[in-house]
Amino acid sequence: MPAVSIEPVQTKAQLKEFVAFPWRVYANDPLWVPPFFRERMQFFSPKHNPFFEHADVQLFLARGRDGQALGTVAAIIDHLHISFHQEQVGFFGHFECVDDAEVARALFTAAANWLSERGMTAMRGPMNMSTNHECGLLVQGFDSPPVVMMTYNPPYYERLVQDAGFSKVMDLYAYILNTDFYQNQVDNLPQKVLESCRKLKEEGKIRIRKASLARFEQELVAAKQVYNSAWQRNWGFVPMTEAEIEHLARGLKRFIDPDLVYFAEDDGRPVGIVVALPDINEVLLRIRPRPGGFLRFLYDGARFLWAKRTRPRLFRWLIMGVVEGYRGRGIDACFYVETARAALAKGYTQCEMSWILETNTMMNRILQRLGGRIYKVYRIYEKPLST
């Protein structure tokens, strides 16, 4: 038998093994944030995840001679990405592996062959499953746990990916800001930000309002109108279907703090949105969910609800977008001011703003002016495929 064998995931038993494998890799890592096992199983289910409506995905398991799992990877063809960007690029994601270059190469070869057989000319990643999900390999900032919806991996993954022939294509930055940077006073924000917000409010044409969970369905309609329009020119952007937006929003509803979600409206029409999330990873780190069946899920869920009573110290600035034609008018400044005011009032001590493309010069400058510093870097890699 070869030292490493690769098998496509085809059965529910194999899928459970695939989903449970990270608990082995991170068994002794106090910074890894375990997810809910049941939620991960549903994420890979076409019945529950609308991403599969426009994508083909094949999961692979690596095994040693003794039959023990040694690694995982997903090969992904996102037909929305192909049609939107007009490029035959496939993706890899959900890469987890023991520290063994042979195992990593075998996994990447299996994913590359599967993509190449289906006409893909390059493989990019990691994407879990696209830029609308968790993405990027952590290459800097291993001294703290990831925040909500951000990736994490051991430092040796960078070596394994590079040894498999991948090259960097883009870096994604995560900024950290301490809310006491402004001595707990919103008025201490940069004067240019405050002045832009003041002028917008004086003009009275654009309304900045807080979201309402009581009107969740209507708010979801407004979010749909803004999302794809505001981000369509970003590198790597893939439009989300209505089903995907609804699926994401309903999943986040349990954790959303409505005081950290704002809309900008022009005569009732949504033209901008900002969504910040409490860092529920802090709660997950305290309870550390484990793989198991429904009873285990109920047990971990109850522990989560109990631990969640303590407010996280950090929130993540997840989404901010303004549709074209309304940029440069102070909407983004008002989003900064209103979110900062709400966060300070509720006792959040830190904010992560992520992720920011390394090529987004304007946004990087703004965050630096706001007092942010890059504390984590996530990298996207790519390699050509032979067809």
TORKOL-4160 file (C-alpha; in steps of 0.2 Angstrom, whole numbers, padded with zeros to 4 digits, m for minus):
387
<pt num="1" X="0000" Y="0000" Z="0000"/>
<pt num="2" X="0006" Y="0018" Z="m0003"/>
<pt num="3" X="0010" Y="0028" Z="0012"/>
<pt num="4" X="m0005" Y="0040" Z="0008"/>
<pt num="5" X="m0021" Y="0035" Z="m0001"/>
<pt num="6" X="m0034" Y="0048" Z="m0006"/>
<pt num="7" X="m0053" Y="0044" Z="m0006"/>
<pt num="8" X="m0067" Y="0055" Z="m0012"/>
<pt num="9" X="m0081" Y="0057" Z="0001"/>
<pt num="10" X="m0096" Y="0048" Z="m0004"/>
<pt num="11" X="m0105" Y="0042" Z="0012"/>
<pt num="12" X="m0112" Y="0050" Z="0027"/>
<pt num="13" X="m0099" Y="0041" Z="0038"/>
<pt num="14" X="m0085" Y="0048" Z="0027"/>
<pt num="15" X="m0093" Y="0065" Z="0029"/>
<pt num="16" X="m0093" Y="0064" Z="0048"/>
<pt num="17" X="m0075" Y="0059" Z="0047"/>
<pt num="18" X="m0071" Y="0074" Z="0036"/>
<pt num="19" X="m0080" Y="0086" Z="0047"/>
<pt num="20" X="m0073" Y="0079" Z="0063"/>
<pt num="21" X="m0055" Y="0079" Z="0057"/>
<pt num="22" X="m0050" Y="0097" Z="0063"/>
<pt num="23" X="m0053" Y="0091" Z="0081"/>
<pt num="24" X="m0038" Y="0080" Z="0079"/>
<pt num="25" X="m0027" Y="0093" Z="0071"/>
<pt num="26" X="m0031" Y="0106" Z="0084"/>
<pt num="27" X="m0032" Y="0095" Z="0099"/>
<pt num="28" X="m0019" Y="0104" Z="0109"/>
<pt num="29" X="m0021" Y="0121" Z="0102"/>
<pt num="30" X="m0030" Y="0133" Z="0114"/>
<pt num="31" X="m0033" Y="0146" Z="0100"/>
<pt num="32" X="m0043" Y="0136" Z="0088"/>
<pt num="33" X="m0061" Y="0139" Z="0089"/>
<pt num="34" X="m0072" Y="0123" Z="0088"/>
<pt num="35" X="m0088" Y="0125" Z="0078"/>
<pt num="36" X="m0104" Y="0116" Z="0081"/>
<pt num="37" X="m0102" Y="0099" Z="0073"/>
<pt num="38" X="m0120" Y="0098" Z="0068"/>
<pt num="39" X="m0119" Y="0115" Z="0059"/>
<pt num="40" X="m0104" Y="0110" Z="0050"/>
<pt num="41" X="m0113" Y="0094" Z="0044"/>
<pt num="42" X="m0127" Y="0105" Z="0037"/>
<pt num="43" X="m0115" Y="0117" Z="0029"/>
<pt num="44" X="m0109" Y="0102" Z="0018"/>
<pt num="45" X="m0127" Y="0097" Z="0014"/>
<pt num="46" X="m0135" Y="0102" Z="m0003"/>
<pt num="47" X="m0151" Y="0101" Z="0006"/>
<pt num="48" X="m0147" Y="0114" Z="0019"/>
<pt num="49" X="m0134" Y="0125" Z="0010"/>
<pt num="50" X="m0140" Y="0135" Z="m0006"/>
<pt num="51" X="m0121" Y="0137" Z="m0011"/>
<pt num="52" X="m0123" Y="0120" Z="m0019"/>
<pt num="53" X="m0137" Y="0127" Z="m0031"/>
<pt num="54" X="m0123" Y="0135" Z="m0042"/>
<pt num="55" X="m0108" Y="0125" Z="m0037"/>
<pt num="56" X="m0100" Y="0107" Z="m0039"/>
<pt num="57" X="m0090" Y="0101" Z="m0024"/>
<pt num="58" X="m0080" Y="0086" Z="m0021"/>
<pt num="59" X="m0073" Y="0082" Z="m0004"/>
<pt num="60" X="m0057" Y="0071" Z="m0001"/>
<pt num="61" X="m0050" Y="0062" Z="0013"/>
<pt num="62" X="m0032" Y="0057" Z="0015"/>
<pt num="63" X="m0028" Y="0041" Z="0024"/>
<pt num="64" X="m0012" Y="0032" Z="0030"/>
<pt num="65" X="m0008" Y="0014" Z="0029"/>
<pt num="66" X="m0017" Y="0011" Z="0045"/>
<pt num="67" X="m0033" Y="0018" Z="0039"/>
<pt num="68" X="m0032" Y="0034" Z="0050"/>
<pt num="69" X="m0037" Y="0050" Z="0042"/>
<pt num="70" X="m0022" Y="0062" Z="0039"/>
<pt num="71" X="m0030" Y="0077" Z="0030"/>
<pt num="72" X="m0045" Y="0084" Z="0021"/>
<pt num="73" X="m0048" Y="0096" Z="0006"/>
<pt num="74" X="m0062" Y="0101" Z="m0005"/>
<pt num="75" X="m0062" Y="0104" Z="m0024"/>
<pt num="76" X="m0074" Y="0118" Z="m0029"/>
<pt num="77" X="m0082" Y="0124" Z="m0045"/>
<pt num="78" X="m0092" Y="0139" Z="m0042"/>
<pt num="79" X="m0102" Y="0142" Z="m0058"/>
<pt num="80" X="m0107" Y="0160" Z="m0052"/>
<pt num="81" X="m0089" Y="0165" Z="m0051"/>
<pt num="82" X="m0085" Y="0158" Z="m0068"/>
<pt num="83" X="m0099" Y="0167" Z="m0076"/>
<pt num="84" X="m0096" Y="0183" Z="m0067"/>
<pt num="85" X="m0077" Y="0184" Z="m0069"/>
<pt num="86" X="m0076" Y="0175" Z="m0086"/>
<pt num="87" X="m0062" Y="0164" Z="m0080"/>
<pt num="88" X="m0061" Y="0145" Z="m0078"/>
<pt num="89" X="m0054" Y="0145" Z="m0060"/>
<pt num="90" X="m0058" Y="0132" Z="m0048"/>
<pt num="91" X="m0055" Y="0133" Z="m0029"/>
<pt num="92" X="m0048" Y="0122" Z="m0015"/>
<pt num="93" X="m0055" Y="0124" Z="0003"/>
<pt num="94" X="m0057" Y="0116" Z="0020"/>
<pt num="95" X="m0039" Y="0110" Z="0019"/>
<pt num="96" X="m0033" Y="0102" Z="0035"/>
<pt num="97" X="m0018" Y="0091" Z="0037"/>
<pt num="98" X="m0005" Y="0084" Z="0048"/>
<pt num="99" X="0012" Y="0091" Z="0046"/>
<pt num="100" X="0017" Y="0080" Z="0031"/>
<pt num="101" X="0022" Y="0087" Z="0014"/>
<pt num="102" X="0018" Y="0070" Z="0006"/>
<pt num="103" X="0000" Y="0070" Z="0013"/>
<pt num="104" X="m0003" Y="0088" Z="0008"/>
<pt num="105" X="0003" Y="0086" Z="m0010"/>
<pt num="106" X="m0008" Y="0070" Z="m0012"/>
<pt num="107" X="m0023" Y="0080" Z="m0006"/>
<pt num="108" X="m0019" Y="0095" Z="m0018"/>
<pt num="109" X="m0016" Y="0083" Z="m0032"/>
<pt num="110" X="m0033" Y="0075" Z="m0030"/>
<pt num="111" X="m0041" Y="0092" Z="m0030"/>
<pt num="112" X="m0031" Y="0098" Z="m0045"/>
<pt num="113" X="m0035" Y="0083" Z="m0055"/>
<pt num="114" X="m0054" Y="0084" Z="m0051"/>
<pt num="115" X="m0054" Y="0102" Z="m0056"/>
<pt num="116" X="m0043" Y="0099" Z="m0072"/>
<pt num="117" X="m0055" Y="0085" Z="m0078"/>
<pt num="118" X="m0069" Y="0098" Z="m0078"/>
<pt num="119" X="m0060" Y="0111" Z="m0088"/>
<pt num="120" X="m0053" Y="0122" Z="m0074"/>
<pt num="121" X="m0036" Y="0131" Z="m0079"/>
<pt num="122" X="m0031" Y="0136" Z="m0062"/>
<pt num="123" X="m0034" Y="0132" Z="m0043"/>
<pt num="124" X="m0036" Y="0146" Z="m0031"/>
<pt num="125" X="m0038" Y="0146" Z="m0012"/>
<pt num="126" X="m0041" Y="0142" Z="0002"/>
<pt num="127" X="m0060" Y="0146" Z="0000"/>
<pt num="128" X="m0072" Y="0138" Z="0012"/>
<pt num="129" X="m0082" Y="0139" Z="m0001"/>
<pt num="130" X="m0080" Y="0157" Z="m0008"/>
<pt num="131" X="m0076" Y="0174" Z="m0004"/>
<pt num="132" X="m0094" Y="0175" Z="0004"/>
<pt num="133" X="m0088" Y="0162" Z="0017"/>
<pt num="134" X="m0072" Y="0160" Z="0027"/>
<pt num="135" X="m0057" Y="0162" Z="0016"/>
<pt num="136" X="m0038" Y="0164" Z="0016"/>
<pt num="137" X="m0024" Y="0155" Z="0024"/>
<pt num="138" X="m0018" Y="0163" Z="0041"/>
<pt num="139" X="0001" Y="0168" Z="0038"/>
<pt num="140" X="0003" Y="0182" Z="0051"/>
<pt num="141" X="m0005" Y="0184" Z="0068"/>
<pt num="142" X="m0004" Y="0167" Z="0077"/>
<pt num="143" X="m0004" Y="0174" Z="0094"/>
<pt num="144" X="m0023" Y="0176" Z="0096"/>
<pt num="145" X="m0039" Y="0167" Z="0091"/>
<pt num="146" X="m0049" Y="0171" Z="0076"/>
<pt num="147" X="m0064" Y="0181" Z="0077"/>
<pt num="148" X="m0081" Y="0176" Z="0070"/>
<pt num="149" X="m0081" Y="0170" Z="0052"/>
<pt num="150" X="m0063" Y="0171" Z="0050"/>
<pt num="151" X="m0051" Y="0157" Z="0047"/>
<pt num="152" X="m0037" Y="0149" Z="0058"/>
<pt num="153" X="m0023" Y="0136" Z="0054"/>
<pt num="154" X="m0006" Y="0131" Z="0061"/>
<pt num="155" X="0009" Y="0140" Z="0055"/>
<pt num="156" X="0015" Y="0125" Z="0045"/>
<pt num="157" X="0001" Y="0126" Z="0033"/>
<pt num="158" X="0010" Y="0140" Z="0024"/>
<pt num="159" X="0025" Y="0129" Z="0020"/>
<pt num="160" X="0013" Y="0114" Z="0015"/>
<pt num="161" X="0004" Y="0125" Z="0002"/>
<pt num="162" X="0020" Y="0133" Z="m0005"/>
<pt num="163" X="0028" Y="0116" Z="m0006"/>
<pt num="164" X="0013" Y="0110" Z="m0017"/>
<pt num="165" X="0017" Y="0123" Z="m0030"/>
<pt num="166" X="0005" Y="0138" Z="m0025"/>
<pt num="167" X="0010" Y="0156" Z="m0026"/>
<pt num="168" X="0002" Y="0171" Z="m0018"/>
<pt num="169" X="m0011" Y="0180" Z="m0027"/>
<pt num="170" X="m0019" Y="0192" Z="m0014"/>
<pt num="171" X="m0017" Y="0196" Z="0004"/>
<pt num="172" X="m0032" Y="0200" Z="0015"/>
<pt num="173" X="m0029" Y="0211" Z="0031"/>
<pt num="174" X="m0037" Y="0211" Z="0048"/>
<pt num="175" X="m0036" Y="0227" Z="0058"/>
<pt num="176" X="m0038" Y="0229" Z="0076"/>
<pt num="177" X="m0044" Y="0244" Z="0085"/>
<pt num="178" X="m0045" Y="0247" Z="0104"/>
<pt num="179" X="m0061" Y="0257" Z="0108"/>
<pt num="180" X="m0051" Y="0266" Z="0121"/>
<pt num="181" X="m0040" Y="0274" Z="0108"/>
<pt num="182" X="m0053" Y="0288" Z="0108"/>
<pt num="183" X="m0053" Y="0289" Z="0127"/>
<pt num="184" X="m0071" Y="0282" Z="0126"/>
<pt num="185" X="m0077" Y="0298" Z="0117"/>
<pt num="186" X="m0084" Y="0297" Z="0099"/>
<pt num="187" X="m0080" Y="0316" Z="0098"/>
<pt num="188" X="m0061" Y="0311" Z="0098"/>
<pt num="189" X="m0063" Y="0302" Z="0081"/>
<pt num="190" X="m0053" Y="0311" Z="0067"/>
<pt num="191" X="m0061" Y="0328" Z="0063"/>
<pt num="192" X="m0063" Y="0324" Z="0045"/>
<pt num="193" X="m0074" Y="0309" Z="0049"/>
<pt num="194" X="m0084" Y="0319" Z="0061"/>
<pt num="195" X="m0086" Y="0334" Z="0049"/>
<pt num="196" X="m0092" Y="0323" Z="0034"/>
<pt num="197" X="m0105" Y="0315" Z="0045"/>
<pt num="198" X="m0111" Y="0332" Z="0052"/>
<pt num="199" X="m0113" Y="0339" Z="0034"/>
<pt num="200" X="m0123" Y="0323" Z="0028"/>
<pt num="201" X="m0135" Y="0325" Z="0043"/>
<pt num="202" X="m0137" Y="0344" Z="0040"/>
<pt num="203" X="m0141" Y="0341" Z="0022"/>
<pt num="204" X="m0155" Y="0330" Z="0028"/>
<pt num="205" X="m0157" Y="0320" Z="0011"/>
<pt num="206" X="m0149" Y="0304" Z="0017"/>
<pt num="207" X="m0156" Y="0295" Z="0033"/>
<pt num="208" X="m0145" Y="0284" Z="0044"/>
<pt num="209" X="m0155" Y="0272" Z="0054"/>
<pt num="210" X="m0152" Y="0258" Z="0065"/>
<pt num="211" X="m0159" Y="0240" Z="0060"/>
<pt num="212" X="m0174" Y="0232" Z="0068"/>
<pt num="213" X="m0174" Y="0214" Z="0072"/>
<pt num="214" X="m0193" Y="0216" Z="0074"/>
<pt num="215" X="m0194" Y="0220" Z="0056"/>
<pt num="216" X="m0182" Y="0206" Z="0051"/>
<pt num="217" X="m0190" Y="0201" Z="0034"/>
<pt num="218" X="m0191" Y="0220" Z="0028"/>
<pt num="219" X="m0173" Y="0223" Z="0034"/>
<pt num="220" X="m0167" Y="0207" Z="0024"/>
<pt num="221" X="m0175" Y="0214" Z="0008"/>
<pt num="222" X="m0166" Y="0231" Z="0011"/>
<pt num="223" X="m0150" Y="0221" Z="0013"/>
<pt num="224" X="m0152" Y="0212" Z="m0003"/>
<pt num="225" X="m0154" Y="0228" Z="m0013"/>
<pt num="226" X="m0137" Y="0235" Z="m0007"/>
<pt num="227" X="m0126" Y="0220" Z="m0005"/>
<pt num="228" X="m0122" Y="0214" Z="m0023"/>
<pt num="229" X="m0123" Y="0232" Z="m0030"/>
<pt num="230" X="m0110" Y="0239" Z="m0017"/>
<pt num="231" X="m0097" Y="0225" Z="m0018"/>
<pt num="232" X="m0098" Y="0220" Z="m0037"/>
<pt num="233" X="m0081" Y="0229" Z="m0041"/>
<pt num="234" X="m0071" Y="0220" Z="m0027"/>
<pt num="235" X="m0057" Y="0208" Z="m0032"/>
<pt num="236" X="m0064" Y="0190" Z="m0030"/>
<pt num="237" X="m0082" Y="0196" Z="m0027"/>
<pt num="238" X="m0095" Y="0183" Z="m0031"/>
<pt num="239" X="m0114" Y="0189" Z="m0031"/>
<pt num="240" X="m0124" Y="0180" Z="m0018"/>
<pt num="241" X="m0141" Y="0173" Z="m0023"/>
<pt num="242" X="m0157" Y="0178" Z="m0014"/>
<pt num="243" X="m0157" Y="0161" Z="m0006"/>
<pt num="244" X="m0139" Y="0163" Z="0000"/>
<pt num="245" X="m0142" Y="0180" Z="0007"/>
<pt num="246" X="m0157" Y="0173" Z="0017"/>
<pt num="247" X="m0148" Y="0158" Z="0023"/>
<pt num="248" X="m0133" Y="0169" Z="0029"/>
<pt num="249" X="m0145" Y="0182" Z="0037"/>
<pt num="250" X="m0155" Y="0168" Z="0046"/>
<pt num="251" X="m0140" Y="0160" Z="0053"/>
<pt num="252" X="m0133" Y="0176" Z="0060"/>
<pt num="253" X="m0150" Y="0182" Z="0067"/>
<pt num="254" X="m0146" Y="0173" Z="0083"/>
<pt num="255" X="m0130" Y="0183" Z="0086"/>
<pt num="256" X="m0134" Y="0200" Z="0078"/>
<pt num="257" X="m0133" Y="0215" Z="0090"/>
<pt num="258" X="m0146" Y="0227" Z="0081"/>
<pt num="259" X="m0136" Y="0242" Z="0089"/>
<pt num="260" X="m0122" Y="0237" Z="0077"/>
<pt num="261" X="m0131" Y="0237" Z="0061"/>
<pt num="262" X="m0136" Y="0252" Z="0051"/>
<pt num="263" X="m0144" Y="0257" Z="0035"/>
<pt num="264" X="m0142" Y="0273" Z="0024"/>
<pt num="265" X="m0158" Y="0277" Z="0015"/>
<pt num="266" X="m0162" Y="0290" Z="0001"/>
<pt num="267" X="m0181" Y="0294" Z="0002"/>
<pt num="268" X="m0183" Y="0276" Z="0009"/>
<pt num="269" X="m0172" Y="0267" Z="m0004"/>
<pt num="270" X="m0157" Y="0258" Z="0004"/>
<pt num="271" X="m0141" Y="0265" Z="m0002"/>
<pt num="272" X="m0129" Y="0258" Z="0011"/>
<pt num="273" X="m0127" Y="0246" Z="0025"/>
<pt num="274" X="m0115" Y="0242" Z="0039"/>
<pt num="275" X="m0115" Y="0226" Z="0049"/>
<pt num="276" X="m0105" Y="0222" Z="0064"/>
<pt num="277" X="m0106" Y="0206" Z="0074"/>
<pt num="278" X="m0102" Y="0202" Z="0092"/>
<pt num="279" X="m0087" Y="0190" Z="0092"/>
<pt num="280" X="m0096" Y="0174" Z="0097"/>
<pt num="281" X="m0080" Y="0165" Z="0095"/>
<pt num="282" X="m0076" Y="0171" Z="0112"/>
<pt num="283" X="m0091" Y="0161" Z="0118"/>
<pt num="284" X="m0087" Y="0145" Z="0108"/>
<pt num="285" X="m0069" Y="0145" Z="0115"/>
<pt num="286" X="m0076" Y="0144" Z="0133"/>
<pt num="287" X="m0088" Y="0129" Z="0129"/>
<pt num="288" X="m0077" Y="0121" Z="0115"/>
<pt num="289" X="m0091" Y="0110" Z="0106"/>
<pt num="290" X="m0087" Y="0092" Z="0102"/>
<pt num="291" X="m0092" Y="0081" Z="0088"/>
<pt num="292" X="m0107" Y="0070" Z="0091"/>
<pt num="293" X="m0125" Y="0067" Z="0088"/>
<pt num="294" X="m0141" Y="0077" Z="0092"/>
<pt num="295" X="m0139" Y="0075" Z="0111"/>
<pt num="296" X="m0122" Y="0082" Z="0110"/>
<pt num="297" X="m0128" Y="0097" Z="0100"/>
<pt num="298" X="m0142" Y="0100" Z="0113"/>
<pt num="299" X="m0129" Y="0100" Z="0127"/>
<pt num="300" X="m0117" Y="0111" Z="0118"/>
<pt num="301" X="m0131" Y="0123" Z="0113"/>
<pt num="302" X="m0137" Y="0125" Z="0131"/>
<pt num="303" X="m0120" Y="0128" Z="0136"/>
<pt num="304" X="m0118" Y="0141" Z="0123"/>
<pt num="305" X="m0134" Y="0150" Z="0128"/>
<pt num="306" X="m0128" Y="0151" Z="0146"/>
<pt num="307" X="m0110" Y="0157" Z="0141"/>
<pt num="308" X="m0118" Y="0170" Z="0129"/>
<pt num="309" X="m0125" Y="0180" Z="0143"/>
<pt num="310" X="m0108" Y="0187" Z="0145"/>
<pt num="311" X="m0106" Y="0200" Z="0131"/>
<pt num="312" X="m0090" Y="0197" Z="0120"/>
<pt num="313" X="m0077" Y="0211" Z="0123"/>
<pt num="314" X="m0074" Y="0212" Z="0104"/>
<pt num="315" X="m0085" Y="0214" Z="0089"/>
<pt num="316" X="m0081" Y="0212" Z="0070"/>
<pt num="317" X="m0085" Y="0225" Z="0057"/>
<pt num="318" X="m0091" Y="0212" Z="0044"/>
<pt num="319" X="m0099" Y="0222" Z="0030"/>
<pt num="320" X="m0099" Y="0240" Z="0025"/>
<pt num="321" X="m0105" Y="0245" Z="0008"/>
<pt num="322" X="m0112" Y="0260" Z="m0001"/>
<pt num="323" X="m0119" Y="0259" Z="m0019"/>
<pt num="324" X="m0111" Y="0269" Z="m0033"/>
<pt num="325" X="m0117" Y="0286" Z="m0035"/>
<pt num="326" X="m0118" Y="0289" Z="m0016"/>
<pt num="327" X="m0100" Y="0286" Z="m0012"/>
<pt num="328" X="m0089" Y="0301" Z="m0005"/>
<pt num="329" X="m0104" Y="0309" Z="0002"/>
<pt num="330" X="m0101" Y="0305" Z="0021"/>
<pt num="331" X="m0111" Y="0290" Z="0022"/>
<pt num="332" X="m0096" Y="0279" Z="0027"/>
<pt num="333" X="m0091" Y="0292" Z="0040"/>
<pt num="334" X="m0108" Y="0292" Z="0048"/>
<pt num="335" X="m0107" Y="0273" Z="0049"/>
<pt num="336" X="m0090" Y="0274" Z="0058"/>
<pt num="337" X="m0098" Y="0287" Z="0070"/>
<pt num="338" X="m0114" Y="0278" Z="0074"/>
<pt num="339" X="m0106" Y="0261" Z="0076"/>
<pt num="340" X="m0092" Y="0268" Z="0087"/>
<pt num="341" X="m0105" Y="0277" Z="0098"/>
<pt num="342" X="m0116" Y="0261" Z="0100"/>
<pt num="343" X="m0101" Y="0250" Z="0103"/>
<pt num="344" X="m0094" Y="0262" Z="0117"/>
<pt num="345" X="m0111" Y="0263" Z="0125"/>
<pt num="346" X="m0112" Y="0244" Z="0126"/>
<pt num="347" X="m0095" Y="0241" Z="0133"/>
<pt num="348" X="m0086" Y="0233" Z="0118"/>
<pt num="349" X="m0067" Y="0236" Z="0121"/>
<pt num="350" X="m0060" Y="0230" Z="0104"/>
<pt num="351" X="m0065" Y="0230" Z="0085"/>
<pt num="352" X="m0058" Y="0219" Z="0071"/>
<pt num="353" X="m0061" Y="0227" Z="0054"/>
<pt num="354" X="m0059" Y="0213" Z="0041"/>
<pt num="355" X="m0056" Y="0208" Z="0029"/>
<pt num="356" X="m0048" Y="0222" Z="0018"/>
<pt num="357" X="m0039" Y="0218" Z="0002"/>
<pt num="358" X="m0021" Y="0223" Z="0002"/>
<pt num="359" X="m0025" Y="0233" Z="m0015"/>
<pt num="360" X="m0039" Y="0243" Z="m0007"/>
<pt num="361" X="m0028" Y="0258" Z="m0004"/>
<pt num="362" X="m0042" Y="0270" Z="0001"/>
<pt num="363" X="m0049" Y="0258" Z="0014"/>
<pt num="364" X="m0032" Y="0254" Z="0021"/>
<pt num="365" X="m0028" Y="0273" Z="0024"/>
<pt num="366" X="m0045" Y="0276" Z="0032"/>
<pt num="367" X="m0043" Y="0262" Z="0044"/>
<pt num="368" X="m0025" Y="0268" Z="0048"/>
<pt num="369" X="m0032" Y="0286" Z="0052"/>
<pt num="370" X="m0045" Y="0278" Z="0063"/>
<pt num="371" X="m0031" Y="0271" Z="0073"/>
<pt num="372" X="m0031" Y="0253" Z="0067"/>
<pt num="373" X="m0016" Y="0242" Z="0064"/>
<pt num="374" X="m0014" Y="0226" Z="0054"/>
<pt num="375" X="m0013" Y="0212" Z="0066"/>
<pt num="376" X="m0018" Y="0197" Z="0055"/>
<pt num="377" X="m0014" Y="0193" Z="0037"/>
<pt num="378" X="m0023" Y="0180" Z="0027"/>
<pt num="379" X="m0017" Y="0174" Z="0010"/>
<pt num="380" X="m0025" Y="0168" Z="m0006"/>
<pt num="381" X="m0014" Y="0156" Z="m0017"/>
<pt num="382" X="m0016" Y="0150" Z="m0034"/>
<pt num="383" X="m0007" Y="0138" Z="m0046"/>
<pt num="384" X="m0010" Y="0134" Z="m0064"/>
<pt num="385" X="m0018" Y="0117" Z="m0069"/>
<pt num="386" X="m0014" Y="0106" Z="m0084"/>
<pt num="387" X="m0029" Y="0103" Z="m0095"/>
